[in-house]
Amino acid sequence: MLHLLDKPDAVWEDVTADHIYIELRAEFDLADRYLALEHKLRSVQEALELVLDMSRDYRLVSLEVIIVLLIVAEIAISILRH
């Protein structure tokens, strides 16, 4: 959670600052905004993982196709030589 929602040290020592901190935290909806941001970041991370997986799969399929084409070419060359 990166200690983003933890109270600052100054608030622990001063009751007035603690009260102001609590009111401002409620006013700005820090916890809700943080959770929304965390959810969006998690969604972006999942989307990037999906794109990486698709890219990796595309490269693997391309490699397999190239290998099959090379095998076919080798068979064709060996047939034409005989």
N, C-alpha and C positions, 0 to 999 in steps of 0.2 A: 504494500500500500504506500510505500515510499515516505511514510510519516507525513504525508500531506495533510491528513486530517487530525494529526496530533496537536495538542495545545502547545504554544510557544512557552519557553521557560518563564518569561516575564508574567504570564498569566497565572502561573501557579502561586506566585508570591503576592499578587495584588487581587483582592476580591473584586474591586471595581473593574479592573481590566478583564477579569474572568467573566463578569456579567456582560461587559461590552462584547467580548469575544463570542459568548454564547448567542447574544442577540444578532450580531453580524453574521455568524455562521448560519443561523436560522433564516435571516433576511436574504442572504445570497444562495441559500440552498446548496451549500458546498457538498454535503454528502450525496444528495441526489445528482448533482452535476458530475461529481466524480464517478459515480456508478454508471451514469449514462456515457461518459467518456470512455470508461473502462470497457463497457459493452461494445461501443463503436470500434475501439481498438482491437478487441477480440475478433469482431466480425471482419475487420480488414486483415488481420493475421490469418484467419481461416481462409479468406478469399485468396490471399497470396500463396498459402500452402496448396490450395487447389490449382492455381495457375502453375506453380512449380511442378506439381505432380503431372499435370497435363503436358507440360513441356518435356519432362523426363520421359513420359510414355511416348510422346511423338518421336523423340530421338531414338528410343529403343525400337520402335516400329520401323523407323527409317533405316536403322542399322540392320535389322533383320531382313528388310527388303533388299538392301544392298548385298548382303551375304547370299541371299537366294539368287539374285541376278548374277553374282560372280560364279556361283556353282553352275547355273544354267549356261553361262558363257564358257566355262571350262568344259562342260559336257559337249557343247556345240563345237568347240575347237577340237576336242579329241575325236568326235565323229567325223569332222571334215578332214582330219589328217589320215584317217583309215579309209 
